[in-house]
Amino acid sequence: MNKAVILVGGPSRATRFRPLSMHQPQPLFPVGGQPIIWHQIKALSEVEDLREIILLGFFEDHVFQPFLSKCQDEFPKIAFKYLREYSQLGTAGGFFHFRDQILRGNPKNIFMLYTDICCSFPLGDLLAQHERHGRLGTIMVTKVERSSAHLYGCVVVDHETKLAEHYVEKPETYVSDMASTGVFVFDQEIFQFMARVMEKRAVEFEHERAQENAYGRYDDGDDAQNVNRLRLEQDILRAMAADKKLSAFLCTGFWRQIKSAASAVPANALYLQKASTSNSALLAAPRSGGPELTGAVYIHPSAQIHPTARIGPNVSIHARVVVGPGVRINDSIILDNVHIKDNAAVLHAIVGWDCRIGRWGRVEGTKPTAADDIDEVTHSGIKVNSICILGMDVHVKDEVFIRNSIVLPHKELAANKHNEVIM
């Protein structure tokens, strides 16, 4: 059998995903008509002999239970479980801490995925290469622009042997244009390797403490906690590469991070386009009498769209949304219970839950032209051109234009706003 662990983080993370993460955990935010984490679960469900998926993080236990119950119904052959870390143990610390539960049932291979990624997820091919090459672990990599390589964990790859020869997390100088995608598969012996790393760190910690005690400088503060934290990138992957125990698999499909709230819009487009190429029933089909649909569009069955509206491409419209006559929406995500009145326009934007956009109102962002255009929405305290985001319960009055702005929840906007963060 095979298992999978998805690292979901906790409420203290995803600060760049605000204001959207203020009302919903980032892994459950919908892109392409489904929660971010659902796309990973769907891909894992298609892996041969995968029997269990574990969500690992430090959210309260109840946060993911309704979602996991739905997954259990949708994927009945897979068992689902949520494991909560007692504290922030690092990106690999929780994985190591719960090793007995992960190893229960004697899995042959264990997938590990970060939740904040959008990907074509060629997991079957990844697993096939991993088993073929027989190394302790395999990291999935993707080719990125040389100018942006410093933003990622970089892997030096021997393309003949598929060996990951070197790993550096966010290097200051150019190392490689092969970036970690946050998708891995390990043999169960990975926990023995982790234990050796932990033992080495404990010895080094005791040595440093003895030296500091000799000089009277020892402070038993964060250091005692740090020795129990384990970082996947700096502590494990780098050591695996140095010991020639890490293989690299090249993902030739799409991939991008979902770090900031703005990055949800291009991720939404990628998933909708993927659904379009597979003729998925998820997408809305054009019908006589309107509305006019262009490209890939998801519309929840409960949404009410006026026949004269023009929707698409790359639009997701969620539950109980009302779209009035003459409305134009493209490259946007419209969340539950939004009401968009006559002749309004929503372009390159996210409209939060329970928002209202008045007649002839306009909510418009700037389409990103590069992957890193959406990672930061301010520079030196100034709002940069990016996706326009309305938090929950924002009311835009008639004929008001909101451009390239981020609006926190429960605001009423009666005047035009451009390039602002509205608190």
C-alpha positions as CSV (number, residue, x, y, z in Angstrom):
1,M,0.0,0.0,0.0
2,N,0.9,3.7,-0.3
3,K,0.1,6.7,1.9
4,A,0.1,10.4,1.6
5,V,0.7,13.3,4.0
6,I,-0.4,16.8,3.1
7,L,1.1,19.6,5.2
8,V,-1.7,22.2,5.8
9,G,0.1,24.6,8.2
10,G,-1.9,26.5,10.7
11,P,-3.8,29.8,11.4
12,S,-0.6,31.7,12.1
13,R,0.6,31.1,8.6
14,A,-0.9,32.4,5.3
15,T,-0.6,36.0,6.4
16,R,0.0,36.9,2.7
17,F,-3.3,35.3,1.9
18,R,-5.2,37.9,4.0
19,P,-7.9,39.1,3.9
20,L,-9.3,35.9,2.4
21,S,-7.7,33.7,5.1
22,M,-9.4,35.7,7.9
23,H,-12.6,33.8,7.3
24,Q,-11.5,30.5,5.7
25,P,-8.2,28.5,6.0
26,Q,-6.1,28.9,2.9
27,P,-6.2,25.1,2.1
28,L,-10.0,25.3,1.9
29,F,-10.2,28.4,-0.3
30,P,-11.8,27.5,-3.6
31,V,-9.8,27.6,-6.9
32,G,-11.1,26.0,-10.0
33,G,-14.5,25.4,-8.3
34,Q,-13.0,23.3,-5.5
35,P,-10.9,23.8,-2.4
36,I,-7.1,24.1,-3.0
37,I,-6.4,20.9,-1.1
38,W,-9.2,19.0,-3.0
39,H,-7.1,19.1,-6.2
40,Q,-4.2,17.3,-4.4
41,I,-6.6,14.8,-2.9
42,K,-8.1,14.1,-6.3
43,A,-4.7,13.5,-7.9
44,L,-3.7,11.2,-5.0
45,S,-6.9,9.2,-5.3
46,E,-5.7,8.2,-8.8
47,V,-2.4,6.7,-7.5
48,E,-2.4,2.9,-7.6
49,D,-2.8,1.3,-4.1
50,L,-3.0,4.6,-2.2
51,R,-5.1,3.8,0.8
52,E,-4.8,6.7,3.3
53,I,-4.4,10.5,3.1
54,I,-3.3,12.3,6.3
55,L,-3.7,16.1,6.8
56,L,-1.0,17.4,9.1
57,G,-1.0,20.8,10.7
58,F,-1.9,22.9,13.7
59,F,-5.4,24.1,13.0
60,E,-8.0,23.1,15.5
61,D,-9.3,19.6,14.9
62,H,-12.8,20.7,13.9
63,V,-11.6,23.0,11.0
64,F,-11.2,20.2,8.5
65,Q,-13.8,17.7,9.7
66,P,-16.7,18.8,7.4
67,F,-14.3,18.8,4.4
68,L,-12.9,15.4,5.2
69,S,-16.4,13.9,5.7
70,K,-17.2,15.1,2.1
71,C,-13.9,13.6,0.9
72,Q,-14.8,10.3,2.5
73,D,-18.0,10.2,0.6
74,E,-16.4,11.2,-2.7
75,F,-13.4,8.9,-2.4
76,P,-14.7,5.9,-0.4
77,K,-11.7,3.6,-1.1
78,I,-9.3,6.0,0.8
79,A,-9.2,6.6,4.6
80,F,-8.8,10.2,5.7
81,K,-7.3,11.5,9.0
82,Y,-6.3,14.8,10.5
83,L,-3.3,14.9,12.8
84,R,-2.7,18.1,14.9
85,E,0.8,19.1,15.9
86,Y,1.1,20.1,19.6
87,S,3.3,23.0,18.6
88,Q,5.0,24.3,15.4
89,L,7.6,21.6,14.8
90,G,8.9,22.8,11.5
91,T,8.0,21.6,8.0
92,A,9.3,18.0,8.7
93,G,8.9,18.0,12.5
94,G,5.3,17.0,12.6
95,F,5.9,14.4,9.9
96,F,8.6,12.8,12.1
97,H,6.6,13.2,15.3
98,F,3.6,11.2,13.9
99,R,5.8,8.6,12.2
100,D,4.2,5.7,14.1
101,Q,0.7,6.6,12.8
102,I,2.1,7.2,9.3
103,L,3.8,3.8,9.3
104,R,0.8,2.0,10.5
105,G,-0.2,-0.6,7.9
106,N,3.4,-0.8,6.6
107,P,3.2,1.5,3.6
108,K,5.7,1.0,0.9
109,N,5.8,4.6,-0.3
110,I,4.8,7.9,1.4
111,F,3.9,11.0,-0.6
112,M,4.4,14.4,1.0
113,L,2.8,17.5,-0.5
114,Y,2.6,21.1,0.6
115,T,-0.9,22.5,0.4
116,D,0.0,26.0,-1.1
117,I,0.7,24.8,-4.6
118,C,-1.3,24.5,-7.9
119,C,-0.1,21.7,-10.2
120,S,-0.9,19.2,-12.8
121,F,0.2,16.6,-10.3
122,P,1.7,13.8,-12.4
123,L,1.9,11.6,-9.3
124,G,1.8,8.2,-11.1
125,D,4.8,9.1,-13.2
126,L,6.6,10.5,-10.1
127,L,6.0,7.2,-8.2
128,A,7.1,5.1,-11.2
129,Q,10.5,6.9,-11.4
130,H,10.9,6.7,-7.6
131,E,10.5,2.9,-7.6
132,R,12.6,2.6,-10.8
133,H,15.6,4.4,-9.3
134,G,15.3,3.0,-5.8
135,R,16.6,5.9,-3.8
136,L,15.3,7.0,-0.4
137,G,13.2,9.8,-1.8
138,T,12.3,11.6,-5.0
139,I,11.6,15.4,-5.3
140,M,9.5,16.7,-8.1
141,V,11.1,19.7,-9.7
142,T,10.0,22.2,-12.4
143,K,12.0,24.5,-14.6
144,V,11.7,28.2,-13.7
145,E,13.1,31.4,-15.1
146,R,16.7,32.0,-14.1
147,S,15.8,35.5,-12.8
148,S,13.3,34.1,-10.3
149,A,15.2,30.9,-9.2
150,H,16.3,32.6,-6.0
151,L,12.6,32.5,-4.8
152,Y,12.5,28.7,-4.6
153,G,14.4,25.7,-3.2
154,C,16.9,25.0,-6.0
155,V,18.0,21.5,-7.0
156,V,21.1,20.6,-9.0
157,V,20.1,17.6,-11.1
158,D,22.1,15.1,-13.1
159,H,19.7,14.7,-16.0
160,E,21.1,11.3,-17.1
161,T,21.0,9.6,-13.7
162,K,18.1,11.7,-12.3
163,L,20.2,12.2,-9.2
164,A,19.6,15.3,-7.1
165,E,23.2,16.3,-6.5
166,H,22.7,19.4,-4.4
167,Y,19.8,21.3,-2.7
168,V,19.8,24.9,-1.6
169,E,16.8,26.7,-0.1
170,K,16.3,30.2,-1.7
171,P,20.0,30.7,-2.6
172,E,21.4,34.2,-2.7
173,T,23.4,33.4,-5.9
174,Y,22.3,31.4,-8.9
175,V,22.5,27.6,-8.3
176,S,20.0,26.0,-10.7
177,D,16.8,26.7,-12.6
178,M,15.3,23.5,-11.3
179,A,12.9,24.4,-8.4
180,S,11.3,22.3,-5.8
181,T,7.5,22.0,-6.4
182,G,6.7,21.0,-2.8
183,V,5.8,17.4,-3.9
184,F,7.8,14.4,-2.7
185,V,7.7,10.7,-2.3
186,F,9.7,8.7,0.2
187,D,10.4,5.1,1.2
188,Q,9.4,4.3,4.8
189,E,13.1,4.3,5.7
190,I,12.9,8.1,5.6
191,F,12.2,8.1,9.3
192,Q,15.4,6.3,10.1
193,F,17.3,9.0,8.1
194,M,15.4,11.7,10.0
195,A,16.2,10.1,13.3
196,R,19.9,10.2,12.5
197,V,19.6,13.9,11.5
198,M,17.9,14.6,14.8
199,E,20.6,12.7,16.8
200,K,23.3,14.7,15.0
201,R,21.5,18.0,15.8
202,A,21.1,17.0,19.5
203,V,24.8,16.3,19.8
204,E,25.6,19.6,18.2
205,F,23.2,21.4,20.5
206,E,24.7,19.8,23.6
207,H,28.2,20.8,22.4
208,E,27.1,24.4,21.8
209,R,25.4,24.6,25.2
210,A,28.5,23.3,27.0
211,Q,30.6,25.9,25.3
212,E,28.2,28.7,26.2
213,N,28.0,27.4,29.8
214,A,31.7,27.6,30.0
215,Y,31.5,31.3,29.2
216,G,28.4,31.9,31.3
217,R,26.4,32.9,28.2
218,Y,23.8,30.0,28.0
219,D,20.2,31.1,27.8
220,D,17.7,28.2,27.9
221,G,15.1,29.9,25.7
222,D,14.3,29.2,22.1
223,D,17.3,26.9,21.6
224,A,15.6,24.1,23.6
225,Q,12.6,24.3,21.3
226,N,14.7,24.7,18.1
227,V,16.4,21.4,18.7
228,N,13.0,19.6,18.4
229,R,12.1,21.4,15.2
230,L,12.9,19.8,11.9
231,R,13.0,21.6,8.6
232,L,12.4,19.5,5.5
233,E,14.4,21.7,3.1
234,Q,17.4,22.8,5.1
235,D,17.8,19.7,7.4
236,I,16.5,16.8,5.4
237,L,16.6,17.4,1.6
238,R,20.0,19.0,1.8
239,A,21.4,16.0,3.7
240,M,19.7,13.5,1.4
241,A,21.2,15.2,-1.6
242,A,24.7,15.2,0.0
243,D,24.4,11.5,0.7
244,K,23.2,10.7,-2.8
245,K,19.8,9.5,-1.6
246,L,17.6,11.9,-3.4
247,S,16.2,11.5,-7.0
248,A,14.7,14.3,-9.0
249,F,11.6,14.0,-11.2
250,L,10.9,16.8,-13.7
251,C,7.3,18.0,-13.9
252,T,6.5,19.2,-17.5
253,G,2.9,20.2,-16.7
254,F,1.8,23.4,-15.0
255,W,2.9,24.4,-11.5
256,R,2.8,27.6,-9.4
257,Q,2.7,28.5,-5.8
258,I,-0.4,29.9,-4.1
259,K,1.3,32.1,-1.5
260,S,-0.6,35.4,-1.7
261,A,-4.3,36.0,-2.0
262,A,-3.7,37.4,-5.5
263,S,-2.1,34.2,-6.6
264,A,-5.4,32.4,-6.3
265,V,-6.7,34.0,-9.6
266,P,-4.0,32.5,-11.9
267,A,-4.3,29.2,-10.1
268,N,-8.0,29.3,-10.6
269,A,-7.4,29.8,-14.4
270,L,-5.0,26.9,-14.6
271,Y,-7.4,24.5,-12.9
272,L,-10.3,25.6,-15.1
273,Q,-8.2,25.3,-18.2
274,K,-7.2,21.8,-17.1
275,A,-10.9,20.9,-16.6
276,S,-11.6,22.3,-20.1
277,T,-9.1,20.0,-21.8
278,S,-10.5,17.0,-20.0
279,N,-14.1,17.9,-20.8
280,S,-14.9,18.0,-17.1
281,A,-18.6,18.2,-16.1
282,L,-17.4,20.8,-13.6
283,L,-17.5,23.6,-16.2
284,A,-20.6,25.5,-17.3
285,A,-21.8,24.8,-20.8
286,P,-23.1,27.5,-23.1
287,R,-26.9,27.4,-23.6
288,S,-29.3,29.2,-25.8
289,G,-30.7,32.3,-24.2
290,G,-27.5,33.2,-22.4
291,P,-25.6,34.1,-20.5
292,E,-22.6,34.5,-22.9
293,L,-19.8,32.3,-21.7
294,T,-16.2,32.6,-23.0
295,G,-13.5,30.0,-22.3
296,A,-13.5,28.0,-19.1
297,V,-16.1,29.0,-16.5
298,Y,-17.4,27.3,-13.3
299,I,-20.9,28.3,-12.1
300,H,-22.4,26.8,-9.0
301,P,-25.9,25.4,-9.7
302,S,-27.4,27.7,-7.1
303,A,-26.1,30.9,-8.8
304,Q,-28.4,33.1,-10.7
305,I,-26.9,34.7,-13.8
306,H,-28.9,37.1,-16.0
307,P,-29.0,36.0,-19.7
308,T,-27.4,39.3,-20.8
309,A,-24.3,38.9,-18.6
310,R,-21.0,38.1,-20.2
311,I,-18.8,35.7,-18.2
312,G,-15.3,34.4,-18.9
313,P,-12.7,33.4,-19.5
314,N,-11.3,31.9,-16.3
315,V,-14.1,32.7,-13.9
316,S,-15.4,30.8,-10.9
317,I,-18.9,31.8,-9.5
318,H,-19.9,30.1,-6.3
319,A,-23.0,29.4,-4.3
320,R,-26.0,31.7,-4.3
321,V,-24.4,34.5,-6.3
322,V,-26.7,36.8,-8.2
323,V,-25.4,38.5,-11.4
324,G,-27.6,41.2,-12.9
325,P,-28.2,42.3,-16.5
326,G,-25.2,43.5,-18.6
327,V,-22.6,42.4,-16.0
328,R,-19.1,41.6,-17.3
329,I,-16.8,39.2,-15.4
330,N,-13.5,37.8,-16.5
331,D,-10.4,36.3,-14.8
332,S,-12.1,36.4,-11.4
333,I,-13.3,34.4,-8.4
334,I,-16.8,35.3,-7.1
335,L,-17.4,33.8,-3.7
336,D,-20.7,32.8,-2.0
337,N,-23.6,35.1,-1.6
338,V,-22.3,38.0,-3.7
339,H,-24.7,40.3,-5.5
340,I,-23.5,42.1,-8.6
341,K,-26.0,44.6,-9.9
342,D,-26.7,45.8,-13.4
343,N,-23.9,46.7,-15.8
344,A,-21.1,46.3,-13.3
345,A,-17.7,44.9,-14.2
346,V,-15.4,42.6,-12.3
347,L,-12.0,42.0,-14.0
348,H,-8.9,40.3,-12.6
349,A,-10.4,40.3,-9.1
350,I,-11.6,38.2,-6.1
351,V,-14.9,39.3,-4.6
352,G,-15.3,38.0,-1.1
353,W,-18.3,36.4,0.6
354,D,-21.5,38.5,1.0
355,C,-20.2,41.4,-1.0
356,R,-22.4,43.8,-3.0
357,I,-21.4,45.7,-6.1
358,G,-23.7,48.4,-7.2
359,R,-25.0,49.4,-10.7
360,W,-22.2,50.4,-13.1
361,G,-19.7,49.6,-10.4
362,R,-16.3,48.4,-11.4
363,V,-13.8,46.2,-9.5
364,E,-10.7,45.8,-11.5
365,G,-7.1,44.5,-11.0
366,T,-4.1,44.2,-13.2
367,K,-3.4,40.9,-14.9
368,P,-0.1,39.5,-13.7
369,T,2.6,39.0,-16.4
370,A,5.1,37.0,-14.4
371,A,5.0,34.4,-11.6
372,D,6.4,36.8,-9.0
373,D,4.1,39.7,-9.9
374,I,1.5,38.4,-7.4
375,D,3.7,37.3,-4.5
376,E,3.7,40.8,-2.9
377,V,1.0,43.3,-3.1
378,T,2.9,46.2,-1.6
379,H,6.4,47.6,-2.1
380,S,7.9,50.0,0.4
381,G,4.5,50.5,1.9
382,I,2.9,51.4,-1.5
383,K,0.2,49.2,-3.1
384,V,1.5,47.8,-6.4
385,N,-0.6,46.9,-9.5
386,S,-2.0,43.5,-8.9
387,I,-5.2,41.5,-8.5
388,C,-8.0,43.5,-6.8
389,I,-9.4,41.8,-3.7
390,L,-12.5,42.5,-1.7
391,G,-12.7,40.9,1.7
392,M,-16.0,39.6,3.2
393,D,-19.0,41.9,3.3
394,V,-17.7,44.8,1.3
395,H,-20.3,47.1,-0.3
396,V,-19.3,49.0,-3.4
397,K,-21.8,51.7,-4.2
398,D,-23.3,52.5,-7.6
399,E,-20.8,53.9,-10.2
400,V,-17.8,53.4,-7.8
401,F,-14.5,52.2,-9.3
402,I,-12.2,50.1,-7.2
403,R,-8.9,49.5,-8.9
404,N,-5.8,47.5,-7.9
405,S,-6.8,47.7,-4.2
406,I,-7.2,45.3,-1.3
407,V,-10.2,46.0,0.9
408,L,-10.5,44.4,4.3
409,P,-13.9,43.0,5.5
410,H,-17.0,44.9,6.4
411,K,-16.4,48.1,4.4
412,E,-18.7,50.4,2.5
413,L,-17.1,52.2,-0.4
414,A,-18.8,55.3,-1.7
415,A,-15.9,56.8,-3.6
416,N,-13.4,55.6,-6.1
417,K,-10.2,53.9,-4.8
418,H,-7.0,53.3,-6.7
419,N,-3.9,51.4,-5.5
420,E,-4.9,51.4,-1.9
421,V,-5.0,48.9,1.0
422,I,-8.3,49.9,2.7
423,M,-8.3,49.1,6.4
